[in-house]
Amino acid sequence: MLADYEMMTVTIDENLKSAVEEILQSQGMNLEKAINLYFEEIINARGISFDVVLPPIAE
C-alpha cells in the first residue's frame, strides 16, 4: 500500500540548502528523503532529538 503524500513549501536560505544537498548527495540521499527521515525521527523521539537552545549572551 502506498503512503499518502502532501506537497509542502518552505523558505530556506539558499547557501544552507546547497550545502545540505551536497552532503546528502555524497550519501546517496536527496533533500526529500532527508526531510522524511527527520519527520520520522521527530515522531519516534516524540520531539526534536537534539537540544534547541539560545546561544550564550555576550557580556
C-alpha positions as CSV (number, residue, x, y, z in Angstrom):
1,M,0.0,0.0,0.0
2,L,1.4,3.4,-1.0
3,A,1.5,6.2,1.6
4,D,-0.4,9.4,1.0
5,Y,1.9,12.3,0.2
6,E,1.3,16.0,0.7
7,M,3.2,18.8,-1.0
8,M,4.7,21.5,1.2
9,T,6.6,24.7,0.5
10,V,9.2,26.1,2.8
11,T,11.6,29.1,2.6
12,I,15.3,28.1,3.2
13,D,18.5,30.1,3.0
14,E,20.0,29.3,-0.5
15,N,23.5,28.7,0.8
16,L,22.3,26.4,3.6
17,K,20.2,24.4,1.2
18,S,23.1,24.0,-1.3
19,A,25.5,22.9,1.5
20,V,22.9,20.3,2.8
21,E,22.2,19.0,-0.7
22,E,25.9,18.5,-1.4
23,I,26.3,16.5,1.9
24,L,23.2,14.4,1.2
25,Q,24.2,13.7,-2.4
26,S,27.6,12.3,-1.1
27,Q,25.5,9.9,1.0
28,G,23.2,8.9,-1.9
29,M,20.2,10.8,-0.5
30,N,18.1,13.7,-1.6
31,L,16.6,16.5,0.4
32,E,13.1,15.0,0.2
33,K,14.2,11.7,1.7
34,A,16.2,13.5,4.4
35,I,13.2,15.6,5.4
36,N,11.0,12.5,5.6
37,L,13.6,10.8,7.8
38,Y,13.7,13.9,10.0
39,F,10.0,13.9,10.4
40,E,10.0,10.2,11.2
41,E,12.7,10.8,13.9
42,I,10.5,13.6,15.4
43,I,7.7,11.0,15.7
44,N,10.0,8.3,17.1
45,A,11.6,10.6,19.7
46,R,8.3,12.4,20.4
47,G,10.1,15.6,19.8
48,I,13.3,17.1,18.3
49,S,16.1,14.7,19.2
50,F,18.7,17.4,19.9
51,D,18.8,20.4,22.2
52,V,17.4,23.6,20.8
53,V,19.0,26.4,22.9
54,L,19.7,30.1,22.6
55,P,23.4,31.0,22.2
56,P,25.1,32.4,25.3
57,I,24.7,36.2,25.8
58,A,27.9,38.1,25.2
59,E,28.9,40.2,28.2
